[in-house]
């Protein structure tokens, strides 16, 4: 899996397929390979069980997942918190695509997507909180 890179100490950047597995585990908590594979097949795309198993074993070797082998069915969980992983990935994305500019990212997002009034109100509320904290 050449796509995963270490950008920050202790944080490994997952590949797209690894992120799909992490999303299942973040949403549902520690799970078996069968459970993860079933969720991927329901929500993403058709994936063979053995492919999911192999990828999750590789993720354990990389330190992206932890495996509990105390019972017959091995249970996997993310090694890092969801927020920590997403923060590293977002920082890398903003740095590489928007020269580190959060405002450029926000302008691109608002320009590309139909933003609801409710979402705009949430953004305004968040901006007011940041403004008050400065």
PyMOL commands that set and color helices and strands:
alter all, ss='L'
color gray80, all
select helices_A, chain A and resi 16-28+33-43+49-62+82-98+102-112+117-133
alter helices_A, ss='H'
color red, helices_A
select strands_A, chain A and resi 5-8+11-13+65-68+75-78
alter strands_A, ss='S'
color yellow, strands_A
deselect
rebuild
show_as cartoon
